[in-house]
Amino acid sequence: MGFSTGEIIWWEPISQRYTRLNKNGIINGTPVSEIKWIPGSEHLFLAAHMDGSLVVYDKEKEDAIFSAEEEGATGGGGAHAPGEQQANGTNAINHSSRIQINKSVHSKNQKTNPVAVWKLSNQRINAFAFSPDHRHLAVVSEDGSLRIIDYLKEELLDLFYSYYGGLICVCWSPDGKYVLTGGQDDLISIWCPSESALIARCQGHHSWVTSVAFDPWRCDDKNYRFGSVGEDCRICLWDFSVGMLHRPKAASVRQRGSISSRRATLQRAETTNTAGSRLRSDSNLSATPEADREDNTIVPHPVEPRSRTAMLPPVLSKTVDDDPLCWLGFTEDAILTSCKSGHVRTWNRPSDASSQLDEKDDS
């Protein structure tokens, strides 16, 4: 459990044992915005702090006073590009191109917490999600950024931005191919990290989107179902398929929003522009060739205009609460929602028998 003081409590309810970590904010004194166990570990967990830092803690270790300057001096900090120094130096880290590693998991000093400290930006981190392969991390922040991180290598892989406003929630598809984000632009965005692409935006909410989740019992190799809730007290369900996402919105060649037409435009632009020019980067083509980049520096993707992005409508949109909703979850038999007043509601899925009756009534 993370608190607004920055403190964290590990509690074992059966034995009633508990441990306080980051006491009095000794490691990071800003509020904890998200906290999750690291997949495959019984001791390590990751906490997001509102100063834009991700901190890895070990519940079995004691806290120690942490200073990024001391860590860097002893060789435990991450490498910086030539000309870059710590934030208090003459040249600040460019957070849009790399992670500022204040302490690495490979640091020699691993006797005390923190295990690792990664500074992503100066804006608060709102949410993060681990990929199903337990290798990658999707992180969304108040500045509207989505970062894809290889947290085992401590490397920034990609950086996207919302249509406008901050991003509030994020999740991966069960197969790890897609990432969903929702935020203050009232939209859900579908991203494909392997193609460095914005696939589509989903419009159906009338206020901020606070939680998104895939329904693993309604997903297969080609078709996906996911849900979203927002401060408009509404739940929306969405369907998309791989075939639908990778073909133009209409058969007409006049449509500008297809993935294929964007790739053709990028290929033409790449032949007429210099390697250092900044192109629209919503496909697996890159504005700057990897060989020409220094230290594989990431180039943020410009925001895609609506005229060039596929828009998906919801298959269901319904107001289900009197208070703003803040969480959504799926089980095999039900859909769960919770609101900011603290109520958790369970919505039973239609049974096979009721579905058959509905079909008979329609016929």
Order of alpha helices (4+ residues) and beta strands (2+ residues): beta-beta-beta-beta-beta-alpha-beta-beta-beta-beta-beta-beta-beta-beta-beta-beta-beta-beta-beta-alpha-alpha-beta-beta-beta-beta-beta-alpha
